[in-house]
Each structure stands twice: as C-alpha cells, then as structure tokens.
C-alpha cells in the first residue's frame, strides 16, 4: 500500500513543490458577475465594458484573421505599435504591447521587484497591483486615500529604502476619482530616481477635465515613469486581451527581454490597429458616456444615494446603513430585475456598488430599479 506523503520528509524538506513566498497570500481575482436571476434583457454593468462593443473596422479585421490561424503573429506587434504611435504622437520603439494591461503590470513587477521589495498602491486601487506584487515575491504596501482619492503626501510618506514601484491608477477603479496632473508631477518629483512610477491610465479616454493628463508626457521625459493603457474599455476588445505601455528606452528594453515572444495574438494586433485608428467611433463613445455619467449621477443622488464624482465610465454608489437598503440588498434587488452590477467588498467598500455606464436602455433600467428599491418610484 502506498503511504500518503506528509508535508515534510525525514530530512525536514518539503515532500511536494512549494510556491514561492507570497503566492499563497494572493486572493484570486474575482471578476464581476455575468448572470442575473431575472428574465428578459440582461443588463451587465459589472465589468466596465463599453455598451458600443468594438469598432466595426476592428471587428472586420478580427474576422479576416480566421483564414490564417496556423501562423504565428508578429512577436514585436509592429503594426499595432506603429498605429498607437501615430495616433498619440509617440515613438513606436518606446511601446510594449501585452495580453491586456494586466500582463504589463505583472511584467513590471517581475522585472523590477526582488524578493521582499516593496510596491505601493492606494487603499482602493486596482486589485491586480497586489496580486502582481505578491506573485513576484514583493511586499504590497497599502496607503490610505483622502475622500476616495489618491493622497500624494500619504504615498510619499510610505516610501522606504525597499520601495521599488509606486502604482497609481489615474483615473482610479473602482472609485472613478483622479489626480490632476500637477499632483502627479508632485508625486514624481518626490520619488527617488530608482523608484518606478507606474501610471495606470486604463480609463484615460473617458476623462474630460482640463487638469488631467494620462501620463504620456511624463513617461516621455522621465527615466522612471511608465504609462499603461488598455484596449478592454473604450475600444471594446476585452475578450482579445490587449494592452500596452509607454516609457523610457531602458525600461522598454527590459520588458522586451522578459515578455513572451508571441504574447499578443495576431487577431488582437489586427483588431487593435483598426480600433485605435477609428477616432470617430471613440468620440461617439465618449460623448455617450459623458451624457449618461452626468444623468446617472444626478438621478441617483436625487434618490438620496451617495455617488462619488467619477471621470470614468462607471460610478461608485453608496447606500445607507439601514435594514433592507444596504448595498447587498440593492444588489439582490437589481439582480431580480436582470441588472448585474459589482459588489465592492473585495475593495474594502462594502457599503457601495460599482455600476458601469451602459446603453440608454440599461441606464434607464438602473434609475427605475433603484428608484423602486429606495421607495421613490415615480
């Protein structure tokens, strides 16, 4: 009979492979729900997906790859980097593309964190920062926010001799808040030169504020700044997993040494080229979002709910601490109306729900459902 192995052998060594330090501290990322309890049209507003889908030009480019699936893609994503560079006025050689901006964030941690090194992120920052840091053997350092907004002074106060990376989501998910560029520059000026500032601008295309800048200018001039972007939001290519970053030559060189040789699929490259070039499609999506972001915010505030001012394509809605009117109660109620939103316990915001700006029909359904939930239906 085979003896069941114990955790350690007689020499005190592990009797089975053991993950590196930090891996078992990771809480797996749980995406937003995709199903509801009700019947009829489903309004999925849990993952900040665009209601417009991808550009028809991007969809056509994706379909055209169906006859060449046996071929490896261009490992350098040359056509995509050139298209991004032309649209944004930046040099393609200073761009790295990845399987979503998530891969870029993980590559940065793998490249710049030694075991025990620290990476800073804010209290309600994107969950992947912690996951990527722990997976690389680093130590996440969480700093408090002020009014659900990144606090530059708190970040700088948390910097130690072990700090190697500072993550700043700007705008931030899930709060929708942002730092004006003057504050981003102040943050950068206060960091030691060896600390990498990662400006995650996944929602940059939606922002319409005169004091906002995605970080492209800073990444173009500084030696320790990288800006990351995604095709999953306004470009509607979430299923293809496509993202990119822009930074100084020495960082781009290091990332290209670490990333997989064919880390972006041919279909993603082709669709991404057409998506980034279709400015009219993007402009229409921005106009729709701006209109409904304001309308949703005003309507829900009119119901007595708190809404954190957002510059993204979603709102963070705060519910009262009253029996039957709490955020989990609202989530169940919305699910019964076939409306799927995002619970916020994993982000340390149990009294809130995050709701994506959806189609006209979806947004109107949210307003009506929450009106009924709050007992103020018209």
Buried (B, 14 or more C-beta within 10 A) or exposed (E): EEEEEEEEEEEEEEEEEEEEEBEEEBEEEEEBBEEBEBEEEBBBBBBBBBBBBBBEBBBEBBEEBEEEEEEEBBEBBEBBBBBBBEEBEBBBEBBBBBBBBBBBBBBBBBBBBEEEBBBBBBBBBBBBBBBBBBBBBBBBBBBEBEEBBBBBEBBBEBBEEBBBBBBBBBBBBBBBBBBBBEBBBBBBEBBEEEBBBBBBBBBBBBBEEEEBBBBBBBBBEBEBBBBBBBBBBBBBBBEBBBBBBBBBEEBBEBBEEBBEEEBBBBBBBBBBBBBBBBEEBBEEBBEBBBEBBEBBBEBBEEBEBEBBBBBBBBBBBBBBEEEEBBBEBBBEBBBBBBBBBBBBEEBEBEBBBBBBBBBEEBBBBBBBBBBBBBEEEE
